[in-house]
Amino acid sequence: DTAVSQTPKYLVTQMGNDKSIKCEQNLGHDTMYWYKQDSKKFLKIMFSYNNKELIINETVPNRFSPKSPDKAHLNLHINSLELGDSAVYFCASSRGLGSGANVLTFGAGSRLTVL
Amino acid sequence: AQSVAQPEDQVNVAEGNPLTVKCTYSVSGNPYLFWYVQYPNRGLQFLLKYITGDNLVKGSYGFEAEFNKSQTSFHLKKPSALVSDSALYFCAVSALNTDKLIFGTGTRLQVFP
């Protein structure tokens, strides 16, 4: 059973399009995250949700909008895609909130290529 | 602000030799430090963490890390490298009172047969 699953695994699209990436976790965790890994493998947090509430919102363009319908799901919608959005997007989850000590479980990633 | 630095882009080691992947940190207060590993086309996997207590932390796959407060370091080590250890390794620190992980730039470990 996959603990954190993301779909799609690969996404190729044209500039200006709108796309979504879905994430689901079956670990019973309370907190979910989106991280972006660029072409140099640098990882940076984008968003964090705890029990469907937005907790962390880094300096991310408004074109990126996360949605959490329930605590097991965190989707990422991107409007008006740009070349610079090409990256691998990782979903992650953790138990609890705010201790700083929680281990994150990552999904396998969704590689987005914008042409 | 919390940050970690991984000074080496790549570490090469022969199979059977000991390996070290370096990490230094800069934090306010007590650090919560982590190591994660990323295999090709996979997500990150947790290896080990330091929260408090013993400075030598043991983790998955025979890895360990030593927390050194005076040198602000948290180097990852393994006594005997395997070819299958070849991967990208990330050091990370938690931001204060959150589960926001701040990652280093990653170190690619290549173990040669």
Interface residues (C-beta under 8 A of the other chain):
Chain A: V4 T31 Y33 K40 K41 F42 L43 K44 I45 S48 I55 I56 F90 A92 S94 G96 L97 G98 S99 G100 A101 N102 V103 L104 T105 F106 G107 A108 G109
Chain B: Y32 F34 Y36 Q38 N41 R42 G43 L44 Q45 F46 K49 I51 L88 F90 S94 A95 L96 N97 T98 D99 K100 L101 I102 F103 T105 G106
